[in-house]
Amino acid sequence: MPHGPRKLKLATVSLAGCFGCHMSFLDIDERLLQLIELVEFDRSPLTDIKEIGHCDIGLIEGGLCNAENVVVLREFRAHCKTLVAVGACAINGGLPAQRNHLNLGTILNNVYGSRTGLRAGSAIPNDPELPLPLNQVHPIHEVVHVDYFLPGCPPSADAIWKFLTDLMAGRTPQLGHGLMHYD
């Protein structure tokens, strides 16, 4: 029995953000069944696969807030032929980047060090298991090469579907004004 065409491998990952882009991805609803006919999912919250194999398309949401985000991003980029920055956080740092005009030490002291009944600074997490926070939140293109940008906060399910179907068909993704929105 002849085999059909090779399915593309698709992986997704979330860094520092709200997970809204993945929720929009799930909102393609019954089109997920059509997508499964065209792709094999690799690392993704949809599969719970933790290690990434070599993928044709990688969708990444979220910005870079800590050292672990940077490690995950670099590994993800190394394994993806085509990398797509999905959503405002991946593209420009999004809401997490609003802390960039503040001093990280001051933020940590204000959040953890000034609790009533605690010695100042005593509650700031300091465990080697915790990833080190970066002084600034960065969009992913500042660390790795990004092939495509899919804007939105989050991008709509229709925009994600149109973008993916264009990309899988070998077309340069084109999103009209009606598919772009920021909630």
LINBELWO-V452913 format. One record per residue. SS is DSSP state (a for helix, b for strand, c for the rest). NEAR is the number of other C-alpha atoms within 8 Angstrom. Layout:
ss->SS near->NEAR
ss->SS near->NEAR
This chain:
ss->c near->2
ss->c near->3
ss->c near->4
ss->c near->4
ss->c near->4
ss->c near->4
ss->c near->8
ss->b near->11
ss->b near->12
ss->b near->14
ss->b near->13
ss->b near->11
ss->b near->11
ss->b near->10
ss->c near->10
ss->b near->12
ss->c near->13
ss->c near->6
ss->c near->9
ss->a near->9
ss->a near->13
ss->a near->9
ss->a near->8
ss->a near->13
ss->a near->11
ss->a near->9
ss->c near->7
ss->c near->12
ss->c near->6
ss->c near->6
ss->a near->7
ss->a near->9
ss->a near->7
ss->a near->8
ss->a near->8
ss->a near->9
ss->a near->7
ss->a near->8
ss->b near->10
ss->b near->9
ss->b near->10
ss->c near->13
ss->c near->15
ss->b near->12
ss->c near->8
ss->c near->4
ss->c near->8
ss->c near->7
ss->b near->9
ss->c near->6
ss->c near->5
ss->c near->11
ss->c near->7
ss->c near->8
ss->b near->14
ss->b near->10
ss->b near->13
ss->b near->16
ss->b near->12
ss->b near->13
ss->b near->17
ss->c near->18
ss->b near->19
ss->b near->16
ss->b near->12
ss->b near->11
ss->a near->11
ss->a near->8
ss->a near->12
ss->a near->10
ss->a near->8
ss->a near->8
ss->a near->10
ss->a near->10
ss->a near->8
ss->a near->10
ss->a near->12
ss->a near->6
ss->a near->10
ss->b near->12
ss->b near->10
ss->b near->10
ss->b near->14
ss->b near->13
ss->b near->14
ss->b near->17
ss->a near->16
ss->a near->13
ss->a near->18
ss->a near->17
ss->a near->15
ss->a near->11
ss->c near->15
ss->c near->13
ss->a near->7
ss->a near->12
ss->a near->12
ss->a near->7
ss->a near->8
ss->c near->9
ss->c near->5
ss->c near->7
ss->c near->8
ss->a near->8
ss->a near->6
ss->a near->8
ss->a near->9
ss->a near->10
ss->a near->12
ss->a near->8
ss->a near->8
ss->a near->12
ss->a near->14
ss->c near->11
ss->c near->8
ss->c near->4
ss->c near->4
ss->c near->9
ss->c near->8
ss->c near->9
ss->c near->9
ss->c near->8
ss->c near->9
ss->c near->9
ss->c near->5
ss->c near->5
ss->c near->5
ss->c near->5
ss->c near->4
ss->c near->6
ss->c near->8
ss->c near->7
ss->b near->7
ss->b near->9
ss->b near->7
ss->b near->9
ss->b near->14
ss->b near->11
ss->c near->14
ss->a near->14
ss->a near->9
ss->a near->7
ss->c near->8
ss->c near->9
ss->c near->8
ss->c near->11
ss->c near->7
ss->b near->8
ss->b near->10
ss->b near->11
ss->c near->11
ss->c near->12
ss->b near->12
ss->c near->13
ss->c near->17
ss->c near->12
ss->a near->11
ss->a near->8
ss->a near->11
ss->a near->13
ss->a near->10
ss->a near->11
ss->a near->12
ss->a near->9
ss->a near->8
ss->a near->12
ss->a near->10
ss->a near->8
ss->c near->6
ss->c near->6
ss->c near->7
ss->c near->6
ss->c near->9
ss->c near->7
ss->c near->10
ss->c near->6
ss->a near->5
ss->a near->6
ss->a near->10
ss->c near->12
ss->c near->10
ss->b near->7
ss->c near->4
